Amino acid sequence: MKNSELRDFLDEKVALYEQPKFIGTDPIQIPHLFVKKEDREIAGFLTATIAWGNRKSIITNATKMMQLMEHDPYNFVMHHQEVDLKTLDHFVHRTFNGIDFSTFIRGLRHIYANYGGLESVFEKHAEEKSLQPSIHAFKKLFFEVENLQRSQKHISDPLKKSAAKRINMFLRWMVRSDKNKVDFGIWKSLNPAQLSCPLDVHSGRIARQLGLLKRKQNDAAAVTELDTRLRKLDPKDPVKYDYALFGLSAFEKNHF
């Protein structure tokens, strides 16, 4: 397909899948439970952190996370006592367990108390056309709290060749805004042109079939390659095409 034909095709798929009904089937529904900016940030970050595996399981366990924080994420993060973290001990989602959950609560409080919050950290370390250095910097600051090495694997680092799919998805939620209000667009200090596409085995497969991606591994280099192609299709909002890649993979398997 020519670039213009590919853009038209993908724009059509974005319009089809970037709809309010998408919210009810996707983990993004968890931060949509909240109104306050900090609640949405924290709910979104924790949900994205466990967003691998079966989507139903992700939503179920992210809901449990909110319940354990008494449906008041920011207040819980900022005002919890160590005894409160005991209630998290039995939480498990795949390899993310109660120890990791407690560490992440401490890490979030550290970010809000000492660095001005999540948006401030990502904005400070952003580059003009990339937030990938911000992810690297954020991970270093986040784990300044006492932690076990096992917890660090739950935040990927693109500067260590990871595609960092989950945290790129979180950044999409926070930075993008759209007329159908699926993504939140609450981080006004950053813009969608800086975002990178959340890349996993499913979106990677579709991207390769459409000729958007040649690299075989789903790693940081593949993200850069995909970003370059998508920015040619829409320089201002390239990551909107994540909806198209997801929809083609999830709902149009017989055609792709």
N, C-alpha and C positions, 0 to 999 in steps of 0.2 A: 504494500500500500504506500502511496505517496504520503508525505507528511500531512497535507491538507485533508486527505481521505481518512487517515488514521485519527487526526484530531476530531473530525466530525463524528467518526464512529465512537471514539471514547467519550466525547462530550455527550452523546446520546445516552451512553451507559451511565455516566455520572448523573444525568438528569433522572434516569430511571431508578437508581439505587440510593441517591442522596435525598432521602425522603424521611419525614417524621416517623413513618412506620418502621424504618430501619432501627430506630432507638430501642424499640421493644424487643428486638432479637439480638442485640449487641451489648457487650459489656459497658458501652458508653452510657447505658441506662442508669448505672450506679451513680456517677456524679450528677446526672440529671435529677436525682432525688433532692438535691440541695440548691439553695439560692445564693448563699453567701460565697464570695469569691474563694476564701481560704478553705471552706468546706469542699467546694468543687475541686480545688487543686489537690487536696489531700485524698479525697475519695477517688479522684481520677488517677493519681499517682499510684496508690495502693492497688487499685483495680488493674491498671496496666501492668504492674509488677507481677501479678499472678496470671496474666492473660496468655497462657499457653495451654494447649490441650483442648478438651471438649468445651465448647462455648457455654453449654448449659451448666457444666461444672464450674466454669469460671464465674458465671453470674451468681450461682448458688453460694460459692465460697466468698465472693466479694460482698454479697449481702450479709453473710455471717460476720465479715470484718466490720461492717458498719454497725451491726447489732452489738458486737463486743465493745465498740467505741460509743455505745449508747446513742447512736444516730446523731452524734455531735462531734464530728472528727477533729475540727480545729481546737475546740475546748478540751477534748481528751488529750490531744497531742501536747498542748501547752500547759495543762494543769494536772496531768496525771501524777500519781505517786507510784513508787516502785511496787507497792502492794497491788495497785490497779493492773499492773502488767501481768500479774499471776493469772488473771482471767484469760490471758491470751495463750497460755501454755499448751493447750490441747488443740490449737488451730493447726490445720494441715491442708495445704494444697500442693499436691505432687511433692516436690522437694523443698517447698517453702513451708517452714514450720513455725511453731510458737516462738522459738528463740529468734528466728529471723524477723518475725512480726514485731517483737519487742524492740529489737535493734533498730528497725525502721521507724518506730515511734520515737525513739530517742534521737535518731538521725534527723527526723523532720523537725523536732523541737529545736535542735541545734541550728538547723538552717533558718528557722523563723526567728529564733532568739538572737542569733549572732551575725546573720548575713542578710537580713531584711526579707527573707521569704524565698520561695521557689522562683518566682518570676525574676526577682532581683539577681539571683545567681546566674540564671540562664542569660539574662540580658547583658550582664557585666562581661561575660566571657564569649559572647557571640561574635562571629565574623559577619561581614557584610552579606555574604551569600551562603552562610552555613552555621548551623547550631551544633555541629558535631564536636567542635572544641569545647563547647559549653557542657556537653554531656560528660566529657572527660574531667573537666574542672569540677562539675557538680559531684561526681562520684568521689573525688578526693576529699572534698569538703564534707560530704555526707558521712563518710566513714572516719571522720576525726573522732567520733564517739567510740567508746570501747566496743569492740565487736569481735566475733569469731570469723575466721577466714571464710567459712562456709557461707556467711551472709553476703559477702561481697560479690559472689557470682550472680546474684539476683539483680544487679545493675550492670548491664553490658557497657563496654568501652569501645567506641568506634576507632579510637587511636591505637587499640590493640587488635584491630582487624575485624571486630564484630559488626554485624549489620545493625545491631541495637534496635531490633524491630519494635520491642514493647515501649521503650522510652521515646522513640520517634513517633509512635502512635499517640502516646500521652501528649507530646508537644503539638501534634496535629490538633488534638482536642482543645488545647488551651489557646492556641494562636489563631487557627482558622476561624472565620465566621462565614456563615452562608445564609441565604434567604430562608431556608427551611429550618434553621436553628438546630441542626444536628450537632455540629461542633460548636464550641462555646465562644471563641474569640475574645476571651477575657484578659489576655495578656497583650495590652496595647503597645508595649514598648518593643515588641517584636512584630515581624510581618510574615505572611505566608510564603513569600519568595525565599525565605531562609530555611524553610522546612525541608526535610528529607523524607522520601517515601518509606513507610514501614514495609520492609521486605522480608518475606518468609517463603517457605517452599511453595505455597499456593500462588501468591502474587508473582513470585519468580517464574513459575511455570508459564503463566499467562503472558508475562512480559517477554519471555523468550519466544513464545509462539507468535507474538505480534511483532517481533523484530526490534523490540525496545531494549533488549538486553542480550548480550552475547556471552558474557562471563558465566561459567558453569557453577561456581560456588556462590552461595548466598552470604556474602561477607561485605565488609566496608567498601572494598573496591567495586563490588557489584552495585551497591547503593549509589556510589558516585557516578557510575556509568548510567544507571537508570535515572538519577536526578538530572544529569546532563540532557538526556533525551526528553524527559518530561518538561523541563524548563524551556525547551525549544517549542513545545506545543502550547505552553501557557507560562510565560516568565513570571507573572504576578502570583499565580496560584497553582503551581505544578502538582501539589500533593492532593488536589481534588481527584486526581486520577486513581488514587488509592481505592476510591469507591468503585470505579469501573473494574479495576483488576480483581478486587474482592468479589464483586457481583458476578463477573464472568467465571471465576473459579467456583464459587459456592452454588450458583443457581443455573449456570449454563454449561455444566460439565460435558454434556453430550456433544456440544458444539466445539469445545476446546479440550 
